[in-house]
Amino acid sequence: MTNGGRILGAIGIVMLGGCLLVACAHPMSADTMISRADAARKKGHWSQACRWYRILVSRRSLSPRKWYGVARQYARCSARLGRLPADEVFSTQLSARLGTARLAYLRGFFALAAGPGGRLRGKRFLEAAGVAAPNDPEPWYRLGLILLDEEHFGEAMAMLRRASRMRGAGAEVRLALAQALAVQGRLGQALVLLRSVPRADMSLVEVRRGRSVQRLISALGAPLDRAARAVRKRAVMLLSRKLPGRASEVIENAMAEHGDRSALLALLGMAQLRLGNDAQAVVSLTKAIRLNPYDGMSSGLLGSLFLEVGDRAKARRYLERAVAAAPFDLLAHRALGTLLLQDGKSARASDLLAQAVGLSGQAPELVRIWADALQRSGRLASAQAILERLVRRGKGDYSAWMALGDLYLVRFRQAHGQADSDRFFASAKRAYRQALQERPGDPVAKSRLAAMERH
């Protein structure tokens, strides 16, 4: 029997036959299999998830980024089920297929998944993976995270900087590097790096991590002592219970005794806004910003307040400050982008709204506003592309179909050749018909179609 035959035989023995037979009889794309594995894991069906990950981890065709994600989930599922020793033997049997670097990486995560006792062994395997694949940022990034967790900040910075210089390094590397800078007190550098992370196309995991680093920078900008942290915790609890008056009283009593604190003033301003005491809220939030230049939340609250009362100049000034201090604040990006769009600053608005779309997880309403900004700035092809992607993703979106129809008509009027004119005209009609299917009898869609029929 050939080596390949022995490997396939080993896989056939260790896997549950049903899953493997289904996968072989009905070949699935890697994305479909990963989706099924992730869904099973989220439901707590660990054995089923582990079977899918096990099949995927042996695939040569997976891109490095996908394979690394599968390998980590496979190690975690295997640890959860108590199968680490057997699965490590299985991975070693696949060494010819995995390659030296991937095998070392997978064994490193098996060691890490085993618990604190396996950390040193895991680090050695990750180092071996990095040596075997010197241009791959992933092993060095993971080593940097471990060292950061162990508070070996200098070594962590070296690993993360090394990863960040490699081609293919994702946003997560810069986020970890920003965290490392922040915990060393280099808040200005950390914030500059955080602002440089592209937010238009991020995973929700990366968005959550970015917000975590953002909160860390803000907290370190004006640290609280133990007593103040206890007051903050109580105030947050009272606000969550919709008791802003009580929260305001608790904060004011604490600051009367111990002095002003930026984080407490920010919460006080929020409570006062909920009570309708706008003038007092402005005083509290302005003071919070003065005490902590990294407080993006207070700037965002002030920007929203001034926008509500119609002072657009002050609203813009505070929202610009909020976006600078809190690069992962969705509401600040959305509010400032919408304000600038209304003021005719469509190019800057489209950039902010692109970031807001990424921070929102591609919220359809925001995608439509972003497309409007792109269209107003003359980037019609880009606006068309994102609207077409939106309707493919969510087929019941009447507003998106209408916006797409209107955009096709604009492109029809601007088209130079007859072929392009005919194509955009026909596309507009299809979009309006689809909108009418989503909202039967809609007078706007009907009138658009009727006008086109008379053309």
Order of alpha helices (4+ residues) and beta strands (2+ residues): alpha-alpha-alpha-alpha-alpha-alpha-alpha-alpha-alpha-alpha-alpha-alpha-alpha-alpha-alpha-alpha-alpha-alpha-alpha-alpha-alpha-alpha-alpha-alpha-alpha-alpha-alpha
